[in-house]
Amino acid sequence: MKDQEFFQQRIQRLRDEIGRIIVGQRAVVDGVLTCLVADGHVLLEGVPGLGKTLLVRTLSECLGLMHRRIQFTPDLMPADILGTQILEETPDGRRQIRFQEGPVFTQILLADEINRATP
């Protein structure tokens, strides 16, 4: 089997698997898969209830990838996205600084309601 045929079969299988959950959004699913293959980013716009969050969750589950979600708000801080340094005490009583990763450290990131963020 040629590489192209193998790739097409894999994408079709992924499309079918996503289509079992996401119904009636074939063009959106194809666009997301195209961006995934092209190593790009996707901006999904639409009214609530179209399944944008479900699509991201389904895609990550079908691919076995970790996903996280950031809910954008006017008071969102960089540390809410990137993470922060935390001072903690070790079992032997010493203090140490540990980096707590933010949601950006994932394989698929859903940035939800970006229109609510401050400019």
C-alpha positions, 0 to 999 in steps of 0.5 A: 500500500502506498503512503498516500493510500495509507494516509487517506484511509487513516484520515477517512477512519478519523473522519468517520469516527468523529462523524459518529459524534458530530453530526451535520458538520462535515465541512467543519470537520474537514476544515479542522482535519485539514488544519491538523494535517497542515500543522496549523490553527483553527478559528471556529466561530458560531453561535452557542450549541453548534458543537465546537467544544464537543468537536475539539474534545472528540478530536482529541479523544479519537487521536489519544491526545491531551486537550485543555480549555481556557475560558477567556474573561476580561480579568484573565492573567498571563499566569492563568494561561502559562502557569505560575511558580508556587512556593511549597514545603517539602516533606523534610521541611525545606521550601522550594519553588515549583512551576505549576503548568498552565493549560497552554502545556497540552497537545490540543488547546481550546481557547474559548470565548476569546472575544471576552478577553481584553485587547 
